Amino acid sequence: MNNAVKQFRLSKMVEEIEDYAILLLDENGNIENWNKGAEKIKGYKASEIIGKNFRLFYTDEDRENLKPESLIETAKTKGKAISEGWRVRKDGSQFWGSIVITAIHDEQGSIVGFTKVTRDLTDKMLAAEAIQQHLKELQLKNKELEQFVYIASHDLQEPLLTVSSFVELFKEEYGHLFDGDGQLYMEYINQATSRMRNLIKDLLDYSHIGRENGIRKVDVNGLLANIVSDLDQRIAVTGAQIIYGQMPSVTAYATELRQLFQNLIINALKFYRKDVPPVIEISAEPFKKGWRFNVSDNGIGIEPQHEEKIFLIFQRLHNREEFSGNGIGLANCKKIAVMHNGDISVKSVPGKGSVFSFTIAL
């Protein structure tokens, strides 16, 4: 195949490409050819545009700032210029273009022109902008919701404190007049106000997660050692073993990461099988840009249908007579994992134990 035929085939191949605008410019930026992709993206027919300068595709602001000339100059000095931005079609509408301008040299090394390849990325750009806008709206709503929860919970404490104070006064002044039923009713009121006080405290704790920016390098070995030390009494009472090997240092919200581990360990110490001392094993493994941690136990386990429910706020699987708590600990764990660009899940066998897995990817 001779050079003329090869050149013809190459020219026809470039001309037929529709997904990219592929242009040949002279040394001054004037357009010398026009393919189907250029017509599709920019709206001009070849007869309307060949011979005109590629500055035509730029916005008024870019032309005033000499953007086209700057790109040509970069291609001359560096061999290539790459840019993204809004470009103008024939009908005046704009598209987001990804542009590469490459210098063409003759045998002596002198620049004789440029190739210019443009790709229309408008759909991707608009989709990215929509996602960013949605994220901003979600962040704003989350802040508003957290503020509402904080204010509502804080304000609820005042009337509750009043109720508790008057109940105590009532018992002191008139308690000796109560019969058995009266004493029982007063005890119910005390228990109810105490539960409400704990619920409000838990709700406040939940709203506080992530309010302070405490991202730093955290030594998980030291963190776990401190938790085990703090839980020494519970561990002794249950006869528990907490086993873990060498742990990594991770970039994390230090306070919240401690709370996550502590909640999972406390749960394992709480939901254990009677006459079977808890054995809690903690391990870590690399995960994408971060780490996956596993906290396993040999406790009572969780039925499969409840494995998602347990991470919802105020969801309880057991009555208060069996196990204390308000059903917020694992909801806190979920929120903390999400804060770290991770997630949390559980795999469990009822009557044999559970494995909680969470990821940290900051």
C-alpha positions in Angstrom: 0.0 0.0 0.0 1.6 3.3 -1.1 1.7 6.5 1.0 -1.0 8.2 -0.9 -3.5 5.4 -0.2 -2.5 5.3 3.5 -2.9 9.1 3.8 -6.4 8.9 2.2 -7.5 6.1 4.5 -6.2 8.0 7.6 -8.0 11.2 6.4 -11.3 9.3 5.9 -11.0 7.6 9.3 -10.6 10.9 11.1 -13.4 12.4 9.0 -15.9 9.6 10.0 -15.3 9.7 13.8 -18.4 11.1 15.5 -17.6 11.0 19.2 -14.6 13.5 19.0 -14.1 16.7 17.2 -10.7 16.3 15.5 -9.4 19.4 13.8 -6.2 20.4 12.0 -5.2 24.0 12.7 -2.5 26.1 10.9 0.2 27.8 13.0 -2.2 30.7 13.7 -5.1 28.6 14.9 -7.1 28.7 11.7 -9.2 25.6 10.9 -8.1 23.5 8.0 -10.4 20.4 8.3 -13.7 19.4 9.9 -14.9 15.9 10.8 -18.3 14.5 11.6 -17.6 14.7 15.3 -16.9 18.4 15.0 -20.2 19.0 13.2 -22.1 17.0 15.8 -20.5 18.6 18.8 -20.1 22.2 17.6 -23.0 22.5 15.1 -21.1 23.9 12.1 -20.9 22.4 8.7 -17.4 22.2 7.1 -18.3 24.9 4.6 -19.3 27.3 7.4 -16.2 27.0 9.5 -13.0 26.0 7.5 -10.7 29.0 7.3 -12.0 30.6 10.5 -10.1 30.8 13.7 -10.8 28.3 16.5 -11.2 31.3 18.9 -14.8 31.2 17.6 -15.6 28.3 20.0 -14.7 30.2 23.2 -16.9 32.3 25.4 -16.6 36.1 25.4 -14.8 36.0 28.8 -12.3 33.4 27.6 -11.6 35.5 24.5 -11.1 38.6 26.5 -8.7 36.7 28.7 -6.8 35.5 25.6 -7.5 31.8 26.6 -7.2 30.5 23.0 -3.9 32.3 22.4 -2.6 31.0 25.8 -3.4 27.4 24.8 -1.6 27.8 21.4 1.4 29.3 23.2 1.5 26.3 25.7 1.3 23.8 22.8 4.2 25.7 21.1 6.5 25.6 24.2 5.5 22.3 25.8 4.3 20.4 22.7 0.7 19.9 24.2 -2.0 22.0 25.9 -4.8 20.3 27.8 -7.9 22.2 29.0 -11.5 21.8 30.1 -14.2 24.4 30.1 -17.4 25.8 28.6 -17.3 26.1 24.9 -19.8 27.7 22.4 -21.8 26.0 19.7 -23.0 27.6 16.5 -26.5 28.2 18.1 -24.9 30.0 21.0 -25.5 27.2 23.5 -22.6 26.0 25.6 -21.1 22.6 26.2 -18.4 21.4 28.6 -15.4 20.4 26.4 -12.3 18.5 27.2 -9.6 19.8 24.8 -6.1 18.6 23.8 -4.0 20.7 21.4 -0.8 19.1 20.1 1.9 20.8 18.1 2.8 19.4 14.6 6.5 19.7 13.6 8.2 19.4 10.2 11.4 17.5 9.6 13.4 20.4 10.7 11.5 20.7 14.0 9.6 23.8 13.1 5.9 24.0 14.1 3.7 23.9 11.1 0.3 23.5 12.8 -1.7 21.8 15.5 -4.1 19.0 16.0 -7.1 19.8 18.2 -9.2 17.1 19.8 -12.4 18.0 21.6 -14.7 15.7 23.6 -18.2 16.8 24.8 -18.4 16.0 28.5 -21.5 18.1 29.2 -23.6 15.2 30.5 -20.9 14.1 32.9 -20.3 17.6 34.1 -24.0 18.3 34.7 -24.3 15.0 36.5 -21.3 15.8 38.7 -22.7 19.2 39.5 -26.1 17.7 40.4 -24.4 15.2 42.7 -22.5 18.0 44.4 -25.6 20.1 44.8 -27.5 17.1 46.2 -24.6 16.5 48.7 -24.7 20.1 49.8 -28.4 19.9 50.4 -28.0 16.7 52.4 -25.3 18.2 54.5 -27.4 21.3 55.2 -30.4 19.1 56.1 -28.2 16.9 58.3 -26.9 20.0 60.1 -30.5 21.3 60.6 -31.6 17.9 61.9 -28.7 17.6 64.3 -29.4 21.1 65.6 -33.0 20.3 66.0 -32.3 17.1 67.9 -29.8 18.9 70.1 -32.2 21.8 70.9 -35.2 19.6 71.4 -33.3 17.1 73.6 -31.8 20.0 75.7 -35.1 21.7 76.2 -36.8 18.4 77.1 -34.5 18.1 80.1 -36.0 21.1 81.9 -39.7 19.8 82.2 -38.4 16.3 83.0 -36.2 17.7 85.8 -39.3 19.5 87.2 -41.3 16.3 87.1 -38.5 14.3 88.8 -38.2 17.0 91.5 -41.9 17.1 92.3 -42.1 13.3 92.4 -39.3 13.2 95.0 -41.1 16.0 97.0 -44.4 14.1 96.7 -42.8 10.9 98.0 -41.2 12.8 100.9 -44.3 14.7 101.9 -47.0 12.0 101.3 -45.2 8.7 100.8 -46.2 7.5 104.3 -49.9 7.8 103.2 -49.5 5.4 100.3 -50.7 1.8 100.4 -49.0 -0.9 98.4 -50.5 0.1 95.1 -49.6 3.8 95.6 -45.9 2.8 96.3 -45.9 0.7 93.2 -47.3 3.5 91.1 -44.7 5.9 92.4 -42.0 3.4 91.5 -43.4 3.2 88.0 -43.2 7.0 87.7 -39.6 7.0 88.9 -38.6 4.3 86.4 -40.4 6.1 83.5 -38.7 9.4 84.3 -35.3 7.7 84.6 -35.8 6.0 81.3 -36.8 9.3 79.7 -33.7 11.0 81.2 -31.5 8.3 79.7 -33.2 8.4 76.3 -32.6 12.2 76.2 -28.9 11.7 77.1 -28.5 9.0 74.5 -30.2 11.3 71.9 -27.9 14.1 72.8 -24.9 11.8 72.5 -26.1 10.7 69.1 -26.5 14.3 67.9 -23.0 15.2 69.1 -21.2 12.5 67.0 -19.1 14.3 64.4 -19.7 17.8 65.7 -16.0 18.2 66.6 -13.3 17.7 64.0 -10.9 15.4 65.8 -9.3 13.6 62.8 -5.8 12.4 63.7 -3.5 9.4 63.7 -4.9 6.9 66.2 -2.9 4.0 67.6 -5.6 1.3 67.8 -3.4 -0.8 70.2 -3.4 1.9 72.7 -7.1 2.7 72.2 -8.1 -0.9 72.9 -5.8 -1.1 75.9 -7.5 1.9 77.4 -11.0 0.5 76.8 -10.1 -2.8 78.4 -8.7 -1.0 81.4 -11.9 1.1 81.7 -14.1 -2.0 81.5 -12.0 -4.0 84.0 -14.9 -4.4 86.4 -17.3 -5.7 83.7 -14.7 -8.1 82.4 -14.0 -9.5 85.8 -17.7 -10.0 86.7 -18.4 -11.9 83.4 -15.1 -13.8 83.3 -14.5 -12.4 79.8 -11.5 -12.7 77.6 -10.7 -10.0 75.1 -8.1 -11.1 72.6 -6.4 -9.0 69.9 -3.0 -9.0 68.2 -1.0 -6.2 66.7 -3.3 -3.4 65.5 -2.6 -0.7 63.0 -2.5 3.1 63.4 -5.4 4.7 61.4 -6.5 8.2 60.5 -9.8 8.6 62.3 -12.0 10.7 64.5 -10.3 9.6 67.7 -13.1 10.0 70.2 -15.7 8.5 67.9 -13.5 5.5 67.0 -13.1 4.8 70.7 -16.8 5.0 71.1 -17.4 2.5 68.2 -15.0 -0.1 69.6 -16.3 0.4 73.2 -19.9 0.0 72.2 -19.2 -3.3 70.3 -17.2 -4.6 73.3 -19.8 -3.6 75.8 -22.5 -5.3 73.7 -20.5 -8.5 73.7 -20.1 -8.3 77.4 -23.9 -7.7 77.8 -25.3 -10.3 75.4 -23.5 -13.4 76.5 -24.8 -16.8 77.1 -25.3 -17.7 80.7 -22.6 -20.0 82.1 -20.5 -19.4 79.0 -17.8 -16.7 79.7 -17.6 -14.2 76.9 -14.7 -14.5 74.5 -14.2 -11.4 72.3 -11.7 -11.4 69.5 -10.7 -8.3 67.6 -8.8 -8.4 64.3 -7.8 -6.0 61.5 -7.1 -6.4 57.8 -6.3 -3.9 55.0 -9.3 -2.7 53.1 -9.0 -0.5 50.0 -7.6 2.8 51.3 -8.2 1.9 54.9 -8.9 -1.0 57.3 -11.6 -3.5 58.1 -12.0 -4.4 61.8 -13.8 -7.5 63.0 -15.2 -7.8 66.5 -16.4 -11.4 67.2 -18.0 -12.9 70.2 -19.5 -16.2 71.4 -22.7 -14.7 72.7 -26.4 -15.2 72.2 -26.3 -14.2 68.5 -28.9 -12.5 66.4 -31.6 -13.8 64.2 -31.0 -13.2 60.5 -34.1 -11.0 60.0 -32.8 -8.6 62.7 -29.3 -8.1 61.3 -30.2 -4.8 59.6 -32.7 -3.6 62.2 -30.2 -3.5 65.1 -28.4 -0.5 63.5 -31.5 1.7 63.6 -31.9 4.2 66.4 -34.0 3.1 69.5 -34.4 -0.5 68.0 -34.4 -3.2 70.7 -34.6 -6.9 70.3 -35.0 -7.8 74.0 -37.2 -6.5 76.8 -35.7 -4.4 79.6 -36.1 -7.1 82.1 -33.7 -9.3 80.1 -31.2 -6.6 79.0 -30.9 -2.9 79.9 -30.3 -0.1 77.4 -32.2 2.1 75.0 -31.2 0.6 71.6 -28.9 3.4 70.5 -25.4 2.0 70.8 -25.3 0.2 67.4 -27.0 3.2 65.8 -24.0 5.3 67.1 -21.7 2.7 65.6 -23.4 3.0 62.2 -23.1 6.8 62.3 -19.5 6.7 63.3 -18.6 4.1 60.5 -20.3 6.3 57.9 -18.3 9.4 59.2 -15.2 7.4 58.3 -16.4 6.7 54.8 -17.0 3.2 55.9 -19.9 0.9 56.9 -20.8 -1.7 59.5 -22.5 -5.0 59.3 -23.0 -8.2 61.3 -23.0 -11.9 60.6 -24.4 -14.0 63.3 -25.5 -17.5 64.3 -28.2 -17.6 67.0 -26.9 -19.3 70.1 -23.3 -19.3 68.9 -22.2 -15.7 68.5 -21.8 -12.7 66.2 -19.1 -11.0 64.1 -19.4 -7.2 63.7 -17.3 -5.8 60.8 -16.7 -2.2 60.1 -14.4 -0.2 57.8 -12.4 2.9 58.2 -11.4 4.6 54.9 -10.4 8.2 55.6 
